[in-house]
Each structure stands twice: as structure tokens, then as C-alpha cells.
Amino acid sequence: MSKEEILHIFPDFMREKWKQAAAYAQQLQEIRLRVGQPVTVLLNNQEWFLSQDGGWTKNIAEASYSSEKELEAVLAHVCHYSLYAFADEIRQGFLTIPGGHRIGLSGQVILENRNTVRNIKHIRYLNIRIAHEIKGVSDQALPYLYRGDEVLNTLIISPPGCGKTTMLRDLVRNFSNGSIYGRGRNVGLVDERSEIAGSFLGVAQNDIGIRTDVMDSCPKQEGMMMLIRSMAPDILAVDELGNLGDVEAMCQAVPCGCRMLATIHGGSLEEVSRKSYMQDVIKEAVFDRYLLLGKKNNKCIIKGIFDEERKLCSGWSESCC
């Protein structure tokens, strides 16, 4: 992550205003632009206003405000001055740009057939989420995710903001490249929201390993079966099991010989087991390992690694983090 990478998100006439913020590229997490409202930035998990001189302030009276002209200029710039070419991405409510950064979009939705979004116009809200690829976060978990040379079906459980997508990305990279614990595998990654690979024009911007094939911006249920049919993966990786359809598609993939790597929102194994669509999955021990994430001293950690019987794996403790 570099200062130049942040500055290139903005058109030329706005870059002077963002020079100070760009200097903190490694700590910068979000930039929110809303027409007629103060510009806010998230820096090391703290919200600040962008001041009129490009610095930081907690005083709203000193804040810089976003104009309609600026939002439209940023949007046109990241779309290479052809919004039509990015219509499919805009319809989904986000754009992925070089570097794997993602821009969330909000505005007036145009519906087709009542329930289908055809387009978003009058876009007046942007959330620029700065991608931070952290390699090595899964290294301590790796020895617990193999049985011999076999990769074990693994579910990552995490509350919001505890690094589940970062953990998933790093595990994909490790399984794909191979390690001292096992040879490299072909990984099929369903990247529904372009968060894991951070693909731009189909090319992964993040390091997801040398043997990983990505189905980008594709619903999980369709993407898993498409990858099985077309790419013959050894491992299927998906983010956020969120409903019965996701789980049913996953369970169809397991008998095809694929190992599963998935994530789910939750603060504990007990909380996940109470989700109606997960009860049979846990009862039938579809997953061999449960990787529980959390925070300690404001740092994302692995709180525990559990086996198929939901018992803490031998040799693991939080002191391993």
C-alpha cells in the first residue's frame, strides 16, 4: 500500500487535498463521501473528519464537505470516464478498483420487474474501503488444518471486524501455494463481492496463490457448482454462509471430492449452532475444524481452533497467537 495508490483513486484536481491523508496509507481504512456532508475517514479504527486543509480534525466546524461535483468526478475517474462500461458493477452497489480497493455506492435505485435492480442513478454516497492485504495471519493455524497430507473442511467463525476475510484470503494463498504441512492444491474461490481476490477486470489484485481460480462477482450457490464443473478444484472457498441455499450448495459440493473452506458471522460456536440453517451441518460434522476469531487488546486474534466434536484442538491456546 502506497501513498500514490491512494492518490490515484482521485482525479487530478482533488489530489492536493488528499496528500496528507495518503501519507497514512497503511493506517487508512475507509473514506466516506456524502454530498453536502462532512468527509469522514477511518484511521486505525477511529473516525475523523477531513479538515479543509487536508488534515484530521474532530471538530465538525473545521471539516471539509463533499460536493456533488467531487463525487461525480471521483466516480467518473474510477470508471475511466465510461459509467456505461461499469454498469454491471454499479448495479451491484460497488466497484473494485486497482489494488483491490472497493468503492460502495448508494443513490437512487431503478428497479426492473419490481425486485430486480436495473441500475443506480444520482449516486450521492461513496464508501471507499482501502484494502490491506496481510500475509501470514493464518500460519499459526495451518498445522491444525491438516490430517496427514489431507486438508480438513474448515469453517472460520468471526464477529464483524475481526479479520475473517483476511484470514480466508491468507488460507487460500497458503493452501494454493503449499507449505511444509502439505502440497499446493487447486483452489476454486467464489468471490461474491470481490473482497477476497479483489479482482479488477477479472485479474486478482491480492495474492491468492498460484493455483487459485476465481469466480468473481458470482452468487455462492451458482459459483460453487460452476467451479466444480469447469475447474475441478481440490478446495472450494467461499465467504459468509448466510442462508440455507448457501449451505445446501456447499453440501452438494462436498460429495464431489472438494474440501470446503468457508466463513460465517458469529461470536462463538454456540451462536453459530443456533442458526437454523447450520444445525444439521454441525450435527453431521460436515466441518472437521472450526476456527474462531476475536479481538484481544484491540488486535484480531485466533481465539480457538476446535475439532468436529467442537472440542479445543490439542496443543492450541490463545498464547499461540
C-alpha positions in Angstrom: 0.0 0.0 0.0 1.5 3.3 -1.1 0.7 7.0 -1.0 0.5 7.1 -4.8 -2.1 4.2 -4.8 -4.4 6.3 -2.6 -4.0 9.5 -4.6 -4.8 7.7 -7.9 -8.3 7.0 -6.6 -9.0 10.7 -7.0 -8.9 12.8 -10.2 -6.0 15.3 -10.6 -7.8 18.4 -9.2 -8.6 16.6 -5.9 -5.2 15.1 -5.2 -3.6 18.1 -3.4 -6.5 17.9 -0.9 -5.7 14.2 -0.2 -1.9 14.3 0.1 -1.8 14.3 3.9 -4.3 11.5 4.2 -2.5 9.5 1.5 0.7 9.7 3.6 -1.1 7.5 6.2 -2.0 4.8 3.6 -1.1 1.9 5.9 -3.4 3.1 8.6 -6.2 4.3 6.4 -9.3 2.1 6.3 -12.2 4.0 4.9 -13.1 7.3 3.2 -16.7 8.3 3.1 -18.0 10.9 0.8 -21.6 12.1 1.1 -23.0 15.1 -0.9 -23.4 18.1 1.4 -22.0 16.3 4.4 -18.5 16.3 6.1 -15.9 14.0 4.7 -15.1 11.2 7.2 -12.1 8.9 7.3 -11.5 5.8 9.4 -7.9 5.7 10.6 -6.7 2.9 12.9 -10.4 2.2 13.8 -11.0 5.9 14.8 -13.3 8.2 12.8 -12.0 11.6 11.9 -13.3 14.5 9.7 -11.1 15.6 6.8 -10.2 19.2 7.6 -10.3 21.9 5.0 -6.5 21.9 4.8 -6.4 18.2 4.2 -5.5 17.2 7.8 -7.6 15.5 10.5 -10.0 17.0 13.0 -12.7 16.0 15.5 -14.2 19.5 15.2 -17.1 19.4 12.7 -16.8 23.2 12.2 -13.3 22.6 10.6 -14.5 19.7 8.4 -14.3 19.7 4.6 -17.7 18.9 2.9 -18.3 16.8 -0.2 -19.8 18.5 -3.2 -21.9 16.8 -6.0 -19.2 17.8 -8.4 -16.5 16.0 -6.4 -18.5 12.8 -6.1 -19.3 12.7 -9.7 -15.7 13.4 -10.6 -14.4 10.5 -8.4 -17.0 8.1 -9.8 -16.2 9.1 -13.4 -12.5 8.8 -12.7 -12.6 5.3 -11.3 -14.9 4.2 -14.1 -12.4 5.6 -16.7 -15.0 8.1 -17.8 -17.4 5.4 -19.0 -20.0 4.6 -16.4 -21.8 2.5 -19.0 -18.8 0.1 -19.2 -19.2 -0.5 -15.4 -23.0 -0.7 -15.4 -23.0 -4.3 -14.1 -20.8 -3.4 -11.1 -22.7 -0.3 -10.4 -26.0 -2.3 -10.3 -24.5 -4.5 -7.6 -23.7 -1.4 -5.5 -19.9 -1.4 -5.6 -16.8 -1.1 -7.7 -13.5 -2.8 -7.3 -10.5 -0.8 -8.5 -6.8 -1.5 -9.0 -5.2 -2.5 -5.7 -8.2 -4.5 -4.6 -9.8 -1.4 -3.0 -13.6 -1.3 -3.1 -16.0 1.6 -3.5 -19.5 1.2 -2.2 -22.2 3.2 -3.9 -25.6 4.5 -2.8 -28.2 6.6 -4.6 -31.5 6.3 -6.4 -32.2 2.7 -7.4 -34.0 1.9 -10.7 -36.0 -1.3 -10.4 -36.8 -3.8 -13.1 -39.6 -6.3 -12.5 -40.1 -4.8 -9.1 -37.5 -6.9 -7.3 -34.5 -6.7 -9.7 -32.1 -3.7 -9.6 -31.5 -2.4 -13.1 -29.3 0.5 -12.2 -28.3 3.1 -9.6 -28.5 6.7 -10.6 -27.9 10.0 -8.8 -25.1 8.3 -6.8 -24.6 10.7 -3.9 -22.8 8.4 -1.3 -19.4 6.7 -1.7 -17.6 4.5 0.8 -14.0 3.9 -0.3 -12.7 0.8 1.5 -9.0 0.6 1.5 -7.7 -3.0 1.0 -5.0 -4.1 3.4 -3.5 -7.5 2.4 -1.9 -9.1 5.5 0.1 -12.2 4.7 1.0 -14.8 7.3 -2.1 -14.4 9.6 -3.1 -18.0 9.0 0.4 -19.5 9.5 -0.2 -20.4 13.2 -3.5 -22.2 12.3 -2.1 -24.3 9.4 -0.8 -27.3 11.4 -4.2 -27.8 12.8 -6.0 -27.8 9.4 -4.4 -30.9 8.0 -4.7 -34.6 8.7 -1.6 -36.1 7.2 -1.4 -34.5 3.8 -5.2 -34.0 3.7 -6.7 -30.6 4.1 -9.6 -30.6 6.5 -13.0 -28.9 5.9 -12.7 -25.7 7.8 -15.2 -23.1 9.0 -14.0 -19.6 10.1 -16.3 -18.1 12.7 -15.9 -14.4 13.4 -17.8 -11.3 14.7 -17.7 -8.3 12.4 -14.4 -6.6 12.2 -12.2 -9.5 13.5 -10.5 -10.3 10.2 -12.4 -13.3 8.8 -12.0 -12.2 5.1 -8.3 -11.5 5.7 -7.9 -15.0 7.3 -9.8 -16.6 4.5 -7.6 -14.9 1.9 -4.5 -16.0 3.6 -5.6 -19.6 4.0 -6.5 -19.7 0.3 -3.0 -18.4 -0.5 -1.3 -21.0 1.8 -3.4 -23.9 0.5 -2.8 -22.9 -3.1 0.9 -22.4 -2.8 1.5 -25.3 -0.5 3.6 -25.3 2.7 5.6 -27.6 4.9 2.3 -29.1 6.0 1.0 -30.1 2.6 1.4 -29.8 -1.2 -0.2 -27.0 -3.2 -3.9 -27.6 -4.1 -6.1 -26.2 -6.9 -8.4 -23.8 -5.1 -11.8 -22.6 -6.5 -12.7 -19.3 -5.0 -16.2 -17.9 -5.2 -15.7 -14.2 -4.6 -19.2 -12.9 -4.5 -18.4 -9.3 -3.5 -14.8 -9.1 -4.9 -13.4 -8.8 -1.4 -11.1 -11.7 -1.3 -9.2 -11.7 -4.5 -10.0 -8.0 -5.2 -10.3 -8.7 -8.9 -10.1 -5.8 -11.3 -11.2 -6.6 -14.9 -11.0 -10.3 -13.9 -7.5 -10.2 -12.6 -6.9 -10.8 -8.8 -5.2 -7.8 -7.2 -4.5 -9.7 -4.0 -2.1 -12.6 -3.6 -4.4 -15.7 -3.5 -1.8 -18.2 -4.6 -0.5 -19.7 -7.8 -3.2 -22.5 -8.1 -6.3 -20.4 -7.4 -9.2 -19.9 -9.9 -11.7 -17.1 -9.1 -15.3 -16.9 -10.0 -15.7 -13.2 -9.4 -19.0 -11.3 -8.6 -20.9 -14.5 -8.7 -23.5 -15.7 -6.1 -22.1 -18.5 -4.0 -24.7 -21.1 -4.8 -24.1 -20.8 -8.6 -20.4 -20.2 -8.3 -19.6 -23.4 -6.4 -21.2 -25.7 -8.9 -19.8 -23.7 -11.8 -16.3 -24.1 -10.5 -16.8 -27.8 -9.8 -17.9 -28.4 -13.4 -15.3 -26.2 -15.1 -12.2 -26.1 -12.9 -12.1 -29.3 -10.9 -10.9 -27.7 -7.6 -9.4 -29.7 -4.7 -10.7 -27.0 -2.3 -13.7 -24.7 -2.6 -13.5 -21.4 -0.7 -16.5 -19.1 0.0 -17.1 -16.1 2.2 -20.1 -15.7 4.5 -22.5 -18.6 4.6 -25.7 -16.7 5.1 -28.7 -18.8 4.4 -30.0 -22.3 3.7 -29.3 -22.1 0.0 -25.6 -21.4 0.6 -25.4 -24.4 2.9 -27.2 -26.7 0.6 -24.9 -25.8 -2.3 -21.9 -26.4 -0.1 -23.2 -29.8 0.9 -23.7 -30.7 -2.7 -20.0 -29.8 -3.4 -18.6 -32.0 -0.6 -19.5 -35.4 -2.1 -17.8 -34.2 -5.4 -14.5 -34.6 -3.6 -13.9 -31.0 -2.7 -12.6 -29.9 0.6 -14.5 -26.8 2.0 -13.2 -23.6 3.3 -15.9 -21.1 4.4 -16.7 -18.3 6.8 -19.7 -17.3 8.8 -20.6 -14.4 11.1 -20.8 -15.4 14.8 -19.2 -14.7 18.2 -19.0 -18.4 19.3 -19.6 -21.9 18.2 -22.8 -21.9 20.3 -24.1 -18.9 18.5 -23.5 -20.5 15.1 -25.1 -23.7 16.1 -28.3 -21.8 16.9 -28.6 -20.6 13.3 -31.4 -22.8 11.9 -29.6 -23.4 8.6 -26.4 -24.5 10.3 -27.9 -27.0 12.8 -27.7 -30.1 10.5 -24.3 -29.1 9.2 -22.9 -29.1 12.8 -24.8 -32.2 13.8 -23.5 -34.2 10.9 -19.9 -32.9 11.4 -19.5 -31.5 7.8 -16.7 -29.4 9.1 -13.6 -31.0 10.7 -12.3 -27.7 12.1 -13.8 -24.6 13.5 -11.5 -21.5 13.5 -12.9 -18.9 16.0 -11.6 -15.3 15.6 -12.0 -12.4 18.0 -10.1 -9.4 19.4 -7.7 -9.0 22.3 -6.2 -5.6 23.2 -7.9 -4.2 20.0 -6.0 -6.8 17.9 -7.6 -9.5 15.8 -6.6 -13.0 17.0 -7.5 -16.6 16.7 -9.3 -17.4 19.9 -9.5 -21.1 19.4 -9.4 -24.0 16.9 -11.9 -26.7 17.5 -12.4 -30.2 16.1 -15.6 -31.8 14.6 -16.8 -32.5 18.1 -16.3 -28.8 19.0 -13.5 -29.6 21.4 -10.4 -27.4 21.6 -7.7 -29.0 19.5 -4.8 -30.4 21.4 -1.9 -28.1 21.8 -3.9 -24.9 21.0 -4.3 -22.0 23.3 -4.6 -18.2 22.9 -1.0 -18.0 23.8 -0.3 -19.4 20.3 -1.3 -16.0 18.9 
